[in-house]
Amino acid sequence: MRICSFLPSGTEILFALGLEDSVVGVTFECDYPAEARTKEVVVYTKLPPGLPEREIDRQVNEFSSQGRSLYRLDAEKLRQLKPELILTQDLCHVCAASPNDLAAVLGTLSPCPRVLALTPRTIADVWKDIIAVGNATGRQAEATTLVANLERKIAQVRKNTSDQRPRVLCLEWLDPPFAAGHWVPEMVELAGGIDVLGRAAEPGVEVSWDAIKESDPEIILAMPCGYHREEVEAELQIVPFPDIWYSLRAVQAGRVFAMDASSHFSRPGPRIADGVVTLAEMFDEQTQPKKSASAERSWDRTARAGQR
């Protein structure tokens, strides 16, 4: 089977099911596993690189208000690749190419491929999407086994969580601030925390700095969508935070952490389970007496991010 993936999480699912040889086309963001980078790129962003977050937000809103897509499909390359199956999503038209982006091109493809749109809002939905991809590709057994393993990993985390539940703010965008939604609040809960502003199974929402101050988080997780950890660390140093930011107890206590959003939070794929494990380890470290100097150093690089 020849498959094109229009979203990074779809690419990760395909590789996790052992379909790497069937993947013929991916997006410009598909970087995991490393072999994904060797595939033909068929989806590109229209946003120029290196924009500050505030400008990205402005341009995204401008594209949206004009009914324009943020993505460009290479129609000629798609025709050459002749995919039998295309994975896309209909959850967030900002995060990845959607069926709307494909509509104008689909009629020019011969043979016409099957299109599977993934629309997860919860962790359970992510697992259902893995099963759906397995069913569409003849990898039902592999998909069932993968989901069972992911569920066991999370179940083990829940078994070991502490009774102390830190109040956590997850920011999926920093400028302007957005509280993360969909599966992220659920991840925080499974890891033993309390998400103070996120709404499970609902889209991320822009929040005011006054609302952030009132929520009084003990821990702030910076996870701007599409950014890897090193990029988030850099963002925390250059974003023009208001004075309220520096008055937050999490900032003053050095409990602002740069998370690898692309790996563990913004992509609804198998590594969501690893994100829950990461959060559980962090919450345990932050709520329990320091166990050793080495344990403290494990978070030292990010704990000071965003401090003045």
C-alpha positions in Angstrom: 0.0 0.0 0.0 1.2 3.5 -0.8 0.3 6.0 1.9 0.7 9.8 2.3 0.4 11.4 5.7 -0.7 15.0 6.0 -0.1 15.2 9.7 3.0 14.3 11.9 0.9 12.2 14.4 -0.4 10.2 11.5 3.1 9.6 10.3 4.1 8.4 13.8 1.2 6.0 14.0 2.1 4.5 10.6 5.7 3.9 11.6 4.6 2.5 15.0 2.5 0.0 13.1 5.5 -1.1 11.0 4.3 0.6 7.8 7.4 2.7 7.2 8.0 1.1 3.7 4.4 2.0 2.7 4.8 5.7 3.6 5.6 7.6 0.4 4.7 11.2 1.3 4.7 13.3 4.5 4.6 16.9 5.7 7.4 19.4 6.3 6.9 18.8 10.0 7.2 15.0 10.0 10.4 14.5 12.0 9.8 11.4 14.0 11.0 8.8 13.8 14.2 10.0 12.0 13.4 7.9 8.9 10.3 10.0 8.3 12.7 12.8 7.2 13.7 10.7 4.2 10.2 10.6 2.8 9.0 12.9 0.0 7.4 16.1 1.4 4.0 16.9 -0.1 2.7 19.4 2.4 4.3 22.8 3.2 3.4 25.7 5.4 2.7 29.2 3.9 4.1 30.9 7.0 7.6 32.2 6.7 10.1 30.7 9.2 11.4 32.5 12.3 8.3 34.5 13.1 7.8 35.5 16.8 4.7 33.9 18.4 2.7 37.1 18.4 3.2 37.5 14.6 2.4 33.8 14.0 -0.9 34.4 15.9 -1.7 37.5 13.9 -1.1 35.8 10.5 -3.0 32.7 11.5 -6.0 34.9 12.4 -5.6 36.7 9.1 -5.6 33.5 7.1 -8.6 32.3 9.0 -10.6 35.4 8.6 -10.0 35.3 4.8 -10.9 31.6 4.6 -7.4 30.8 3.3 -5.4 27.7 4.2 -2.1 27.8 6.0 -0.8 24.9 4.0 0.3 24.3 0.4 -0.1 20.8 -1.2 2.3 19.8 -3.9 -0.3 18.5 -6.3 2.2 17.4 -8.9 4.2 15.3 -6.5 1.0 13.8 -5.1 0.0 12.7 -8.6 3.5 11.2 -9.1 3.3 9.3 -5.8 -0.1 7.8 -6.6 -1.1 7.2 -2.9 -3.8 4.6 -2.2 -4.5 6.1 1.2 -4.1 9.6 2.6 -4.2 10.4 6.3 -5.5 13.9 7.2 -7.3 15.5 10.1 -10.3 17.6 10.7 -9.6 18.8 14.3 -7.5 21.9 13.9 -7.0 23.7 10.6 -4.0 25.6 12.1 -2.1 22.5 13.2 -2.2 20.4 10.0 -3.6 20.1 6.5 -7.3 19.2 6.5 -9.7 17.6 4.1 -10.5 21.1 2.8 -6.9 21.5 1.7 -7.1 18.2 -0.2 -10.5 18.8 -1.9 -9.2 20.7 -4.8 -6.5 18.2 -5.5 -8.3 15.0 -4.9 -10.2 15.0 -8.2 -6.9 15.2 -10.1 -5.4 12.0 -8.5 -5.7 8.8 -10.4 -6.5 6.3 -9.0 -8.5 8.3 -6.4 -7.1 7.4 -3.0 -9.1 6.6 0.1 -9.0 9.5 2.7 -9.0 8.8 6.4 -9.5 11.9 8.6 -8.5 11.7 12.2 -10.3 13.9 14.7 -9.2 13.0 18.3 -10.2 15.1 21.3 -9.3 12.8 24.1 -6.7 10.1 24.8 -9.3 7.4 24.1 -9.9 9.1 20.7 -6.2 8.9 20.0 -6.2 5.2 20.7 -9.4 4.8 18.5 -7.5 6.6 15.6 -4.6 4.1 16.0 -7.1 1.3 15.6 -8.8 3.1 12.6 -5.4 3.4 10.9 -4.7 -0.3 11.6 -8.0 -1.3 10.1 -7.4 0.8 7.0 -4.0 -0.7 6.4 -4.5 -4.3 7.3 -2.6 -3.9 10.6 -5.4 -4.6 13.0 -3.4 -6.9 15.2 -0.5 -4.5 15.5 -2.8 -1.6 16.3 -4.6 -3.6 19.0 -1.2 -4.6 20.6 0.1 -1.0 20.4 -2.9 0.4 22.1 -2.8 -2.2 24.8 0.8 -1.4 25.5 0.1 2.3 25.7 -2.8 1.8 28.0 -0.6 -0.4 30.3 2.1 2.3 30.4 -0.5 4.9 31.5 -2.1 2.5 34.0 1.3 2.0 35.7 1.7 5.8 36.0 -1.7 6.1 37.7 -0.8 3.3 40.1 2.3 5.2 41.2 0.9 8.8 41.4 1.3 10.7 44.7 -1.6 11.9 46.8 -0.3 15.4 46.4 -1.8 17.0 43.3 0.0 20.1 42.1 -2.0 22.9 40.4 -0.7 23.1 36.9 -1.0 25.6 34.0 -0.3 24.2 30.5 0.3 27.0 28.0 0.0 25.8 24.4 1.0 29.3 23.2 2.9 32.0 25.1 2.2 35.2 23.2 -0.7 35.6 23.5 -1.2 33.0 26.2 -3.4 30.0 25.4 -4.4 27.3 27.9 -4.0 23.8 26.3 -7.1 21.8 25.8 -8.2 18.5 24.2 -6.2 15.6 25.7 -3.6 17.7 27.6 -5.8 18.3 30.7 -6.5 14.6 30.8 -2.8 13.9 30.6 -2.2 16.2 33.6 -4.9 14.4 35.6 -3.6 11.0 34.8 -0.1 12.1 35.8 -1.4 13.3 39.2 -1.9 17.0 38.7 -4.8 19.5 38.5 -5.0 21.5 35.3 -6.1 25.0 36.4 -7.4 26.5 33.1 -7.5 23.8 30.4 -10.7 22.2 29.3 -10.5 18.5 28.6 -11.9 17.4 25.2 -12.2 21.1 24.2 -9.9 23.2 22.0 -7.2 25.3 23.6 -8.4 28.8 24.5 -6.8 32.2 24.8 -6.7 33.3 28.4 -6.0 36.7 30.1 -3.0 37.3 32.3 -5.5 38.2 35.1 -7.1 34.8 34.7 -3.7 33.2 34.9 -2.8 35.1 38.0 -6.1 34.2 39.6 -5.6 30.5 38.8 -2.4 30.6 41.0 -0.6 27.6 39.4 2.2 25.9 41.3 3.8 24.7 38.1 3.7 26.2 34.6 4.3 24.0 31.6 5.3 25.8 28.5 4.3 23.7 25.4 3.7 26.0 22.4 2.2 23.9 19.6 4.8 22.7 17.1 7.8 23.5 19.2 10.5 21.1 20.5 12.0 21.5 23.9 15.1 23.5 22.9 12.9 25.9 20.9 10.5 26.4 23.9 13.5 27.2 26.1 14.5 29.9 23.6 10.9 31.2 23.5 10.8 31.6 27.2 13.8 33.9 27.0 12.5 36.2 24.3 8.7 36.4 24.8 7.9 39.8 26.2 6.0 38.7 29.3 4.1 41.3 31.3 4.8 42.1 34.9 2.1 39.7 36.0 4.1 36.8 34.7 7.0 37.6 37.1 4.6 37.9 40.0 3.4 34.3 39.6 4.5 32.0 42.4 5.5 29.3 39.8 7.8 31.8 38.1 9.3 33.1 41.3 9.9 29.5 42.6 11.6 28.5 39.3 8.8 26.0 38.5 8.4 27.0 34.8 9.3 24.0 32.6 9.9 24.0 28.8 8.2 20.9 27.5 8.8 19.0 24.2 5.4 19.9 22.8 5.9 18.3 19.4 7.0 15.0 20.9 4.6 14.5 23.8 1.7 17.0 23.8 0.6 18.7 20.5 0.7 15.5 18.4 -2.0 13.0 19.2 0.0 9.9 18.6 1.6 7.0 20.5 4.0 9.3 22.4 1.1 10.9 24.3 1.7 8.0 26.7 5.4 9.0 27.1 4.1 12.6 27.9 2.0 11.3 30.7 5.1 9.4 32.1 7.2 12.6 31.8 4.5 14.7 33.7 4.2 12.1 36.4 8.0 12.1 37.0 8.0 15.9 37.1 5.1 16.2 39.5 6.6 13.6 41.8 9.9 15.5 41.8 8.3 18.8 42.5 6.0 17.6 45.3 8.3 15.2 47.2 11.3 16.0 49.3 14.4 16.1 47.1 15.7 12.6 46.8 19.2 13.3 45.5 21.2 16.0 43.9 21.1 14.1 40.6 17.3 14.1 40.7 17.3 17.8 41.2 19.7 18.4 38.4 17.5 16.4 36.0 15.0 19.3 35.8 17.5 22.1 36.5 17.9 23.2 32.8 14.2 24.1 32.5 13.1 25.1 36.0 14.7 28.5 35.6 13.3 29.2 32.1 11.2 32.4 31.9 12.7 34.0 35.0 13.8 37.6 34.8 
